[in-house]
Amino acid sequence: MADILIVDDMPENLQVLQLILRKEGFKVLAARGGDIALSIVKKHHPALIVTDIKMPNMSGIELCKTLKSNAVTAGIPVVFVSAYEDSESLVQALSVGGVDYITKPYKPSEIIARVNTQFKLIEAQKLAVKQQLSNTINQMMIGIAHELNTPLGTSITSSSYLKEIAQNLQQALTSQTLTQAHLVDGFEQMKESCELCIRNLEKVAKFVSLLKSISQSERDCVRAPTKLFDIENRLRNSFSKQNVKIEFITEIVANLYLDGQALLEVFENLIENSIAHAWCSPEHSVTISCQHLGELLHISYIDYGVGLKGISTTELLKPFITTKRGNAGHVGLSANLTANLISGALQGEFDVDNTPLGLEWRIRIPVSAPDCD
C-alpha cells in the first residue's frame, strides 16, 4: 500500500502509530521532528502525512505551511494529531491546509478510519480525472465531423472553382477569344483558389495528425531507461526555428524508467499550445523544472504568457476549446491531448493553474522500473 509518513518528537507516539498502521498493511515512514520529515519527503514523497501539532524546533503547523508553499509537495494531504483540549491549535492547523485530525489518546479504530478516508479521497480524485478524460474523448468524437467538414467543404468549393476557371480559359483559347486581360485575371483567381485550398487542407492534415497522436496516447505504457538530457536536446531541436527560449532545470543525470517518447510529446504539445495562445510579444519563454522524489518525477511547466482568457482550467481540457478558431492547425486539442498522454501512456497525474506567471502545469509521473500493468 502507499507510504504514510508519521511525525512526532516522542518515540513512544511514533511506535504506537507505527504498530497500528502497519497492522493494517500500510508502509510507514517515521520522523522525530518537522525538519527530519522534510528531508524524508524529498526522498520518498509519501502519499499521506500524519503529524503532531506541537513539536520543538518545527511544529506540525510550520511543517504543513512549508509543504503547502512548495508546488511539488503541496498536494500531499496532512492529518494532524491533537489533544482534546488543544482546540485552538487544531483550528490553526486546519486553516493552514490540514485535511483532518486525530485526537489523543489514540484510538486505533479512529486512526484507521481517518487514514482510510484520506486514501479513499485520493482514489476518488484519480477516478474523477480518468472519468473526465473519458468524457472529453466522447465529446471529441462529436466535434470531429464539424472540424473536418468545414475545411474540407471549403477545399472542395475552391477546387471546383479552380476547375471552372481552367475550363473557361480553355474554351476562350479554343474559340480564339482569349485576351491577355482574361488570362491575367484567370491566373490571379486560380492562385487565390489554390491558396485557400492549401490553407484548409493544411488544417485538415494538422487535425488528422492530432487524432493520430490521441490514438497513440491510449497505447500501453512502455517504460524504458530515459535520460532527461536527451529529451531536452530533442525538445530544443524541435523549436530551434520558432524563437522559443526553453529553460530546462534539473539535476537528474541518471536514467529514469518512463515512456520517453510520450514525455517528449507532452512537452511539445505544451509549447505548441503556448505558441498558439499564450504569447503576445515576439519573445517566447518557458521554464520546465524536474525533480525526482521517491518513485515519482515531478514536473513544473510555466509559459510566462497571458494565462487563460475567457475560459477556466476545466474548460481548457475540453476538446475543441481554442481562442484561435479559424487559423490552420488551431483546433483546440493540444491541452486535451496532453492530459490524455499524462494519464494514459505515462500513467501520471497533473494539475493546471492560471498563475501570475502564466499557465502552469504540475505533472507527477511514476518512474520506477516495474511493468506497466
Secondary structure, 3 states (H helix, E strand, C coil): CCEEEEECCCHHHHHHHHHHHHHCCCEEEEECCHHHHHHHHHHHCCCEEEEECCCCCCCHHHHHHHHHCCCCCCCCCEEEEEECCCHHHHHHHHHCCCCEEEEECCCHHHHHHHHHHHHHHHHHHHHHHHHHHHHHHHHHHHHHHHHHHHHHHHHHHHHHHHHHHHHHHHHHHHCCCCCHHHHHHHHHHHHHHHHHHHHHHHHHHHHHHHHHHHHHHCCCCCCEEECHHHHHHHHHHHCCCCCEEEEEECCCCCCEEECHHHHHHHHHHHHHHHHHHCCCCCCEEEEEEEEEECCEEEEEEECCCCCCCCCCHHHHCCCCCCCCCCCCCCCCCHHHHHHHHHHCCCCCEEEEEEECCEEEEEEEEECCCCCCC
